[in-house]
């Protein structure tokens, strides 16, 4: 079933089509929710509520742009709403200044996607949210400011601090991932 046919069937109320649409996009959208919400249960709840909103709003989808992108925006908004309810979204303040060394490309390449997601999950809520919205979802700073109720400058600051914190953590993770040299003794 093509995407257009699937959308049309969902609009007509076909539960089979709704199930197919959910199955087609749920895995990807759950990973989106998990980037914002620390607990899997919260991410799953945001996913379900988000898809409920998707099905209710299907009549508003105009086939302009990516359907996946349209679903993603709804799911991201739901995840942000849950984040506001579950985890205070006060923007983390990092008073300490750090000298952030340039991270070697090899350190980053030694980490897999799961490791990177784990590093992202460790960021304070404000840093993590702005980083996800900007770097992964493609929102602009004015859009992030509007979504989160913060200024554009605060969004930029949070992104900068998130990047610096990730660089520090990548450097540590890369150092831990490098094998230590061993000396071979021959007798």
VMD Tcl script that draws the C-alpha trace (Angstrom):
set ca {
  {0.00 0.00 0.00}
  {1.45 3.37 -0.99}
  {1.68 6.22 1.48}
  {-1.11 8.13 -0.29}
  {-3.38 5.05 -0.22}
  {-2.52 4.44 3.43}
  {-3.37 8.01 4.41}
  {-6.66 7.86 2.47}
  {-7.62 4.57 4.14}
  {-6.79 5.99 7.57}
  {-8.94 9.04 6.86}
  {-11.80 6.69 6.03}
  {-11.38 5.07 9.45}
  {-9.79 1.77 8.43}
  {-8.32 0.21 11.57}
  {-6.13 -2.03 9.39}
  {-4.65 1.02 7.67}
  {-4.14 2.75 11.03}
  {-2.28 -0.31 12.28}
  {-0.10 -0.35 9.15}
  {0.66 3.35 9.47}
  {1.57 2.91 13.14}
  {3.79 -0.08 12.37}
  {5.51 1.78 9.55}
  {6.50 4.78 11.67}
  {6.37 3.71 15.34}
  {9.96 2.45 15.62}
  {11.45 5.60 14.18}
  {9.19 7.86 16.23}
  {9.94 5.94 19.42}
  {13.63 6.63 18.88}
  {12.75 10.33 18.52}
  {10.82 10.25 21.81}
  {13.68 8.46 23.55}
  {16.04 11.29 22.64}
  {13.90 13.71 24.63}
  {12.60 11.57 27.48}
  {14.87 9.62 29.81}
  {12.41 6.90 30.76}
  {11.27 4.42 28.12}
  {7.76 4.35 29.63}
  {7.45 8.11 29.15}
  {8.72 7.84 25.57}
  {6.20 5.09 24.80}
  {3.39 7.14 26.31}
  {4.41 10.18 24.24}
  {4.50 7.95 21.15}
  {0.98 6.63 21.75}
  {-0.49 10.03 22.50}
  {1.38 11.46 19.52}
  {-0.06 8.86 17.18}
  {-3.53 9.50 18.56}
  {-3.03 13.14 17.57}
  {-1.69 12.07 14.16}
  {-4.84 10.05 13.46}
  {-7.09 12.90 14.63}
  {-5.23 15.44 12.48}
  {-4.85 13.38 9.29}
  {-7.52 15.48 7.63}
  {-5.21 18.49 8.00}
  {-2.28 16.85 6.21}
  {-2.05 18.45 2.73}
  {0.58 16.17 1.10}
  {3.03 19.08 1.13}
  {6.45 18.01 2.27}
  {7.35 14.76 3.91}
  {4.61 12.80 5.66}
  {7.25 11.39 8.01}
  {8.30 14.96 8.82}
  {4.70 15.89 9.55}
  {4.33 12.94 11.93}
  {7.71 13.76 13.50}
  {6.62 17.31 14.33}
  {3.53 16.05 16.11}
  {5.50 13.42 18.03}
  {8.27 15.88 18.95}
  {5.68 18.34 20.26}
  {4.11 15.59 22.34}
  {7.50 14.52 23.71}
  {8.28 18.14 24.59}
  {4.94 18.47 26.36}
  {5.64 15.35 28.38}
  {9.16 16.55 29.12}
  {7.73 19.77 30.54}
  {5.37 17.75 32.76}
  {7.89 15.12 33.87}
  {11.24 16.88 34.01}
  {11.57 20.58 34.68}
  {12.91 22.17 31.55}
  {14.79 24.91 33.31}
  {17.82 25.57 31.27}
  {20.85 24.11 32.96}
  {23.49 26.62 33.91}
  {27.07 25.49 33.60}
  {29.08 28.01 35.63}
  {32.35 26.18 35.25}
  {34.54 27.04 32.33}
  {36.43 24.29 30.65}
  {39.20 24.13 28.17}
  {37.67 21.82 25.65}
  {40.31 20.10 23.59}
  {39.51 19.24 20.02}
  {38.13 15.73 19.93}
  {40.06 13.40 17.71}
  {37.97 11.99 14.90}
  {39.05 8.50 15.91}
  {37.47 8.91 19.35}
  {34.13 9.73 17.77}
  {34.37 6.90 15.27}
  {35.04 4.36 18.03}
  {31.63 5.08 19.53}
  {28.57 3.48 18.01}
  {25.17 5.14 17.67}
  {23.95 3.57 20.92}
  {26.91 5.08 22.80}
  {26.19 8.49 21.29}
  {22.53 8.28 22.30}
  {23.61 7.34 25.82}
  {25.87 10.41 25.95}
  {22.98 12.57 24.75}
  {20.67 11.08 27.37}
  {23.11 12.11 30.11}
  {22.90 15.79 29.19}
  {20.77 18.04 31.41}
  {17.21 18.40 30.07}
  {17.69 21.90 28.66}
  {20.91 21.07 26.85}
  {19.56 17.78 25.53}
  {16.33 19.29 24.29}
  {17.90 22.22 22.45}
  {20.62 19.97 20.98}
  {18.02 17.47 19.72}
  {15.78 20.16 18.26}
  {18.62 21.97 16.51}
  {21.11 19.29 15.51}
  {18.82 16.33 14.93}
  {15.40 17.76 14.08}
  {16.59 20.80 12.11}
  {14.68 23.51 13.99}
  {16.08 27.05 13.94}
  {16.88 28.97 17.11}
  {13.79 31.22 16.74}
  {11.61 28.10 16.33}
  {13.22 26.45 19.37}
  {12.68 29.61 21.37}
  {9.01 29.60 20.45}
  {8.58 25.88 21.18}
  {10.29 26.06 24.57}
  {9.30 29.56 25.62}
  {12.91 30.80 25.74}
  {14.81 33.49 23.91}
  {16.77 32.82 20.75}
  {19.94 33.73 22.65}
  {19.17 31.18 25.36}
  {18.66 28.55 22.68}
  {22.05 29.37 21.14}
  {23.72 29.32 24.55}
  {22.20 25.97 25.47}
  {23.34 24.48 22.16}
  {26.87 25.77 22.67}
  {27.01 24.36 26.20}
  {25.55 21.04 25.04}
  {28.19 20.75 22.32}
  {30.98 21.57 24.77}
  {29.70 19.01 27.27}
  {29.38 16.38 24.54}
  {32.92 17.11 23.36}
  {34.24 16.61 26.88}
  {32.32 13.36 27.25}
  {33.39 12.17 23.81}
  {37.02 12.81 24.72}
  {36.62 10.77 27.91}
  {34.72 8.00 26.13}
  {37.27 7.93 23.33}
  {40.13 7.69 25.79}
  {38.40 4.81 27.55}
  {37.74 3.05 24.25}
  {41.37 3.18 23.11}
  {43.31 0.05 23.95}
  {46.17 0.58 26.33}
  {49.59 -0.36 25.02}
  {50.95 -3.52 26.53}
  {54.48 -4.61 26.73}
  {55.21 -8.12 25.60}
  {57.92 -9.88 27.50}
  {59.75 -12.74 25.96}
  {61.72 -15.05 28.14}
}
mol new
graphics top color blue
foreach p $ca { graphics top sphere $p radius 0.5 }
foreach p [lrange $ca 0 end-1] q [lrange $ca 1 end] { graphics top cylinder $p $q radius 0.2 }
display resetview
